[in-house]
């Protein structure tokens, strides 16, 4: 299965309007955005999409013009509006999730009940359109994975409905708990609460540029000039996972554990594989003072290393990790199926030095063994009776 990935390159931060502009610049037709927004029961605004050039880089600006006064809204009001809308299910769920992230952060900052949070600027029409518009665009691109860079944090003060607030804004700091950030010498807002909520909600992981084949690139321009002359742009890179090649670079993460119950290993393994780990191994070892223990070793792509390390430190008793980059060599392979005399089974077709070979997929063999009430070895034997020419790619 092909994984369609978007990388959010937040070298100048992120805001809601930058995120929508970047996705439009990445190929989402404006007609799709307009059509999608008709499902939202909200009036009194116009949207403007126009070309721009941040530091001579072609980009899109996205602006919302509010035509009449709008009321301050509680989170309960916005949630009701979204739930009662005619938005697509996936779009509605994503918008609700982003706004929930915002509401919880605002409630904590202002010591109020979540349902009663006054959103002020965040709940204004332009921010509602930013969040719903982003969800519409991302849904149209049918993205299956979102990865973000670390986020730059400016400093200084910003004026809002509550008066002067320090930068990064308090809500931004709450939202980005657990997200990698770094400081820059700019007394300007780089990450808005809406932008922070978008990243925190949709990003599957954070790290450097992932391994993928680039299909399209889009830029969304912010609404002010940055004092250090960097382009005020959000860059999104759309692509697909690279097919397995012979030479690859991987990150190997390891730690020794002598006070951890191995009962947690299946859940840890499940979480690591879900986020994209290539292999997870647990080895019994003897440690200091003659204690029995375990060595945990995880192999993943470099772009997933930060998230994998965070998962290990959360799910085990480890208080430190070792990690290194290594080269690995793999055989070219494709996923597909073969029709055996016991039923269709998922397999890998692998190009070995001596020719093509079929490798059964355990989970699918297990499924067929249960359905047929047969020993697992009988399913494996049925696959072994097939020829390489019996292989069919997925979708055929």
Rosetta blueprint (number, residue, H / E / L):
1 X L
2 X L
3 X L
4 X E
5 X E
6 X E
7 X E
8 X E
9 X E
10 X L
11 X L
12 X L
13 X L
14 X E
15 X L
16 X H
17 X H
18 X H
19 X H
20 X H
21 X H
22 X H
23 X H
24 X H
25 X H
26 X L
27 X L
28 X L
29 X L
30 X H
31 X H
32 X H
33 X H
34 X H
35 X H
36 X H
37 X H
38 X L
39 X L
40 X L
41 X L
42 X L
43 X L
44 X L
45 X E
46 X E
47 X E
48 X E
49 X E
50 X E
51 X E
52 X E
53 X E
54 X E
55 X L
56 X L
57 X E
58 X E
59 X E
60 X E
61 X E
62 X E
63 X E
64 X E
65 X E
66 X E
67 X L
68 X L
69 X L
70 X L
71 X L
72 X L
73 X L
74 X E
75 X H
76 X H
77 X H
78 X H
79 X H
80 X H
81 X H
82 X H
83 X H
84 X L
85 X L
86 X L
87 X L
88 X L
89 X H
90 X H
91 X H
92 X H
93 X H
94 X H
95 X H
96 X H
97 X H
98 X H
99 X H
100 X H
101 X H
102 X H
103 X H
104 X H
105 X H
106 X H
107 X H
108 X H
109 X H
110 X H
111 X L
112 X L
113 X L
114 X H
115 X H
116 X H
117 X L
118 X E
119 X L
120 X L
121 X L
122 X L
123 X L
124 X L
125 X H
126 X H
127 X H
128 X H
129 X H
130 X H
131 X H
132 X H
133 X H
134 X H
135 X H
136 X H
137 X H
138 X H
139 X H
140 X H
141 X L
142 X L
143 X L
144 X L
145 X E
146 X E
147 X E
148 X E
149 X L
150 X L
151 X E
152 X E
153 X E
154 X L
155 X L
156 X L
157 X E
158 X E
159 X E
160 X E
161 X L
162 X L
163 X E
164 X E
165 X E
166 X E
167 X L
168 X L
169 X L
170 X H
171 X H
172 X H
173 X H
174 X H
175 X H
176 X L
177 X L
178 X L
179 X L
180 X L
181 X E
182 X E
183 X E
184 X L
185 X L
186 X L
187 X L
188 X L
189 X L
190 X L
191 X E
192 X L
193 X H
194 X H
195 X H
196 X H
197 X H
198 X H
199 X H
200 X H
201 X H
202 X H
203 X L
204 X L
205 X E
206 X E
207 X L
208 X L
209 X L
210 X L
211 X L
212 X E
213 X E
214 X E
215 X E
216 X E
217 X E
218 X E
219 X E
220 X E
221 X E
222 X L
223 X L
224 X L
225 X L
226 X L
227 X L
228 X L
229 X L
230 X L
231 X L
232 X L
233 X E
234 X E
235 X E
236 X E
237 X E
238 X E
239 X E
240 X E
241 X E
242 X L
243 X L
244 X L
245 X L
246 X L
247 X E
248 X E
249 X E
250 X E
251 X E
252 X E
253 X E
254 X E
255 X E
256 X E
257 X E
258 X L
259 X L
260 X L
261 X L
262 X H
263 X H
264 X H
265 X H
266 X H
267 X H
268 X H
269 X H
270 X H
271 X H
272 X H
273 X H
274 X H
275 X L
276 X L
277 X L
278 X L
279 X E
280 X E
281 X E
282 X E
283 X E
284 X E
285 X E
286 X E
287 X L
288 X H
289 X H
290 X H
291 X L
292 X E
293 X E
294 X E
295 X E
296 X E
297 X E
298 X E
299 X E
300 X E
301 X E
302 X H
303 X H
304 X H
305 X H
306 X H
307 X H
308 X H
309 X H
310 X H
311 X H
312 X H
313 X H
314 X H
315 X H
316 X L
317 X L
318 X L
319 X L
320 X L
321 X L
322 X E
323 X E
324 X E
325 X E
326 X E
327 X E
328 X E
329 X E
330 X L
331 X L
332 X L
333 X E
334 X E
335 X E
336 X E
337 X E
338 X E
339 X E
340 X E
341 X L
342 X L
343 X E
344 X E
345 X E
346 X E
347 X E
348 X E
349 X E
350 X E
351 X E
352 X E
353 X L
354 X L
355 X E
356 X E
357 X E
358 X E
359 X E
360 X E
361 X L
362 X H
363 X H
364 X H
365 X H
366 X H
367 X H
368 X H
369 X H
370 X H
371 X H
372 X H
373 X L
374 X L
375 X L
376 X H
377 X H
378 X H
379 X H
380 X H
381 X H
382 X H
383 X H
384 X H
385 X L
386 X L
387 X L
388 X H
389 X H
390 X H
391 X L
392 X E
393 X E
394 X L
395 X L
396 X L
